[in-house]
Amino acid sequence: MRKRSAAWATAVTAAGAFVLLMFAPSAFGPSDMQLLTTWAILAALVYTIDIVFDVLGYLSLVHVGIWGIAAYTVIQLQAKHGFSFGAAAAIACVFSVAAAAVAGAIAFRTQHFYFAILTFIMVSFLVLAETNLKSLTGGGAGAFYFGKSSIFGWALATRDERFRFCAAVLLFTAAYAFLLRRSRFGKKCRAIGEAQPLAQAVGLQPYRHKLGLFAVSALPLGLIGAGYAVTTSALEPGLFGENIGIAAVLMAIIGGSGTALGPLVGALLYVFVPAKLPFSPSINQALVGVTFILIIRLNPAGVTATLRQGTDCVAARMRRRRARVADTTT
C-alpha cells in the first residue's frame, strides 16, 4: 500500500512540475528561462546516469560523452545532410544506444571503482576525438546550425518553445527511468547489482544484463542531445568533457540516487545556486562545492532522502499525537 501511495505521489508531483514548466515562459525573464532550460537538460542527463548507479551501483561518466555524440549527430545531420530535426533526433537515439553498448562491452570487464575510472578515460578520449575529427565535428572551431527546427509540426523557433521541448524531454526521461527500474528486466538487473553471485546461481547472466541495462539507459541521450543542440545551435568538444561528467555524477548523489525527484533537485542546486548568489563566480562555485560536501557528509543519501526522512518523522509524530488524543478521550 505504501509503495502504491508513493508511486501515485510521484506521478502527481511529476505532472504538477510539468504543468508548471509549461507555463514557466510567462512567469520568468530571459535569463531565468536560460537557466531553466539548462536545468531541464542537465536533470534529464542525470536521470540516465542514475539508472545505472541506482540499479547496478556503477558510476558512469561516459554517458556525458554519449550525450555529446548525440548533440553532434543532430547538428551535423541537419547542417550537412539536410535531415529534419525529428529524423536527426531519432538517429541520435540509435547512435546513443550503440555507443553505450560498445562502451559497456569494454567497461563491464572491470568492477565498480575501476569502472568509473575507465568511463572517465573514455570521456577524455571522446573529447580528444571530437577535437581532432574536424571533418565530422568541426574540431576546436565547433559545429553550428542556425536553421529552423521542428518536430511533428512543432516549430522550435523561439526560446520559449525550445524550453518546452527540453521540458518534454525531461518528463519523458524521468518516466523512462521510472518504468525501466520497475520493469521485469530492471528488477533482474537490480538483483545482480545487489547480490551478483546469488543472481548468477539462479540462472541470470550478469554481464549480458548489465550490458543491456547500460545500453538502454542511453536511449534518452539522443533526445537530450537534440534538445541541447537546438538550444545552443553551436557545439565544441569541451562542452562534453570530464568536468560536466563529474558534475553530473555529483548532481545524482546530492539530489538522492534512486529517488524520483533526486536528479531534479541535484540539477536545481547545481544550476541555480551559483547563478543567484550575490558574489563573484569563483566564490559562488566555491560555496556550491562546500554545500555539496556538507550534504554528502551529513546525509550521503542526498537532499531528497533527507526531506523524505523529515516528512516521515513529522508524520510519525502526528500519528502518535492523534493516538494520545484518542486514548485520552476514551
N, C-alpha and C positions, 0 to 999 in steps of 0.2 A: 504493500500500500504506500509506504514511504517513497519507494523508487518511482511509483506511478505519479505521485504528487510532485516529486522533484522533476520528472520529465515534463509534466504539464506546466510547472512553474518556469522551467527553462524555455519551453515553447512560447509561453505568453510573454516572457521577458524579451525574447528574440523578436517576436512580432512587434512589440511596443517599440523596441530600439529601431527596427527597420522603418516603422512609420515616422518616428522622429527624424531619422536620417533622410527620408524622402522630402520632408518639409524643412530640413535644415537650410537650404539655399535662401529661403525667405527670412530666416532669422539671424543669419551670420553675415559678416562682411567678407570681402575678398580674401584677406589674409587668413582669417579663421577657416574659410572654406578650403584654402590650400592645405592648411594643417589637417582638416578633417579628411580630405582626400588621401593625404599621406598616411594618416592613421588607418583608414579603411584598407589600404593596400598592405601595410605592414601587419595589421591584425590578421588579414587573410593568410599572409605568408607564414605567420606564427602558427596558425591552425594546422598547416600542413606539416610543419616541423614537430608540433606537439603530438600528432598522431603516432609517429614513430617513437617519440620519447615516452609517451604515456603507456602505450601498449607493450613495447619491447624493452624500454629502458635504454635506448640508444640515442645519443645526441648527434644529429646530422647537420653539418654546416653546408653540405653540398646542395641542399635544397635552394640556397641563395644563388648558387651558380646556375642551377637549372632554371630558376626564375629569370636570370639574365639571358639564358639561351632562348627562352620563350619570348621575351621582350624583343630581342634582336630579330627573331624569326618573324614576328608580326610586322615590324618596321620595314625589314628588307623585302619581305614578300609584297608589301604594299608599294614601296618606293621603286623597286627594281623589276618586279614581275607583274604588277597590276592586279594583284589579288584584292578581293574585297576584305574589309576588316573581319567580318564573320568567318570567312574561309581561312584567313590567316590565323585567327584565334583557334579555330578547330585544329589546324595543322600543328600549331604550337602546343596544344594539349597532347597530341600524339607524340611529338618530339620530347615533351617533358617526361612522359611515361617511359619512352625508350631510353632516354638519357639516365633516368633513375634506375632502370633495370641494369644498364651497363655499370653504373657507379656502385649499385648494391651488390652486383655479382663479384666485384672486387673487394668492396669494403667489408662484406659479411664473412670474409675469410679471417677477419680479426674479431676481437671481442671488446666491447664497451669502451674503455679509455682509449685503446688503440684505434678503435672505430672512429671516435671523434677526431683524433689526430689525423687519420687518413683522409677523412672527409674535408678537414681543414686544408690539407695539402691539395686535394682535388680542386677546391675553390681557387687556390693560388694558381694552379695550372690552368684553369679555365680563364682567369683574368689575363694570364700571360698569352694564352691562345687568342683571346679576343683582341689583345693589343697588337699581335703580330699578323693575324689573318686579315689584312686590310681589305682584301677583295670581298670578304664576307661581312665584316663588321665596321669597316671604315677606320679601324685601328684607333690610335690615340685621338685622332681628329673627331671621332664619333660617327654615329649614323643618325640621319634626320629624315623626317617625313612630316610635311605640313599640309598634306591634302585632307580632303574630307573623309570622315569615317562614319560608318553607320552599321547597325546590325539589326536584321529583321525589321527594317524600316525605321529604326530608332536612330535619329541623327545625333551624333555626339559632337555637335558643333560648338557648344557653349561650355563654360566652366561648370555650370550647374548640372548639365546633362552628363558630363564626364564624371562628375562626383556621383551622380545617381547610378551610373553604370558600375563604378567601383564599389558602391554600397551594395548593389545587387550581387556582385561577385563575392563580397564579404559574406552576405547571407547564405549564398549557395555553398561556399566553402565551409562555413560553420555547420550547416545542415549535413553536408557530405561527411565531415569529420564525425559528427554525432552518430549518423547512421552506420558508418563504416566500423566504428568502435563496437557498436551493438549488434552488428551482423554476426552470423554464424562463423564466418571466416575471421572476423575481428576477435571473437571470443577464443577461437583456436590459437590465434597469434598471441593473445594475452596469456593464455595458459603456457605457451612456450616461453614468453618473457618472464613469467613468474617462477616456473619450475621446468626448465628445458629437459633435464634427464627424465622426469616423470612423464612429460608430454611425449617424449620420444618413445618411452616404454609402452605407451598406449597406442602407438602407431602413427603419430604425427611426424611430419618431416620438417624439422626446424629450418634448415637452410631454404627450402622452397617456400615455406610460409613466410619467413622473414623477408625474403626477396620479393615475394608477391605483394606483401603489405607495403614495402618500401616503394615499389613501382606505382601502385595505385594511389598512394598518398601524394604523389607528384602530379596527378591529373589536374587539379585545380590551378597548378602553377602556370599552365597555359593561359588561363583566363586572367590570372593575376598579372602575368607579364603583359598581356594585351591591355589591361587597364592602366598599367604603368606607362606603356608605350604611347597610348592615346592621350594620356595626361601630360607627359613631358615633351613628346614629339622629337626628343633628342636623347641619345644614349651614348655613354662612354664606359669603357671597361671598369673603371674604378668604382662605379655605382654598385657593382655586384661583387665586391671583394670581401676580404676576411673581416673587416670592421663591421659591416652590416650583418655578416653571418653571426659573429659573436653577440651583437646587439639583439638579433632575433632570438637566439637561444636564451639570453638574459630576460627578454620580454616573456618568453614562455614560462620560465622559472618564477619570475617576480609576480606575474599575474596569477599563477597557480596551474601547474601542469595537470592535465586530465579533467579540468573543470570546463563547463560550457562557456563561461564568461572570462576565463583567465586570459586568453590572448587579447581580448578587448581591453581589459584593464591594464595589462602589461604594455601594450602599444600606446594606450592613452597616456600613461605615465611617461613613456619614452619620448613621445612627440610633443605633448602639451606643456609638461613641467619646465623643460629648458626654454621653451618659447615664451612662457608667461612670467618667468622670474625676472625681477627688475634689476638684473646685474649684467655684467659683460658675458658674452657667450662662453668664455673659458670658465668663469666662475659658475655659471649655470650648469655646465656639463659636470664640473667637479661636485656640485651639490647633488645632482642626479646620481652620480656614482656613489656618493656617501649614502644617499637614501636607499639605493639598491642594496648596498652592503648591509645596512641596518635591517632591511626587510628580510634578507636571507638569514641574517644572524638571529633575529627574534623569532621568525617563523619560516623555516625552509619550504613549507607547503605553499607559500605565496599569499598575496593580498586577498584573493577570493576565498581561500580556505579560512583565513583569519576572520573575514566578515561572516562566513558561514558559522564558524565556531561562536562568534559573538551573538548572532541571531539565535542559535541553538541554546546558548546559555540564557538569553533573555526569555526565550520560550519556556525553558525548563523552570525558571523562577516564577513565571506567570502561572504555570500549571501547579506548582507547589503552593502558591498563594491561593489559587482558586480551591485547591484541595483543603487548605487550612480553613478557609471561609466556609466551605461546605461542612467541615467537621464541627465548627463552632455553631452553625445554625441547626445542626441535627443534635 
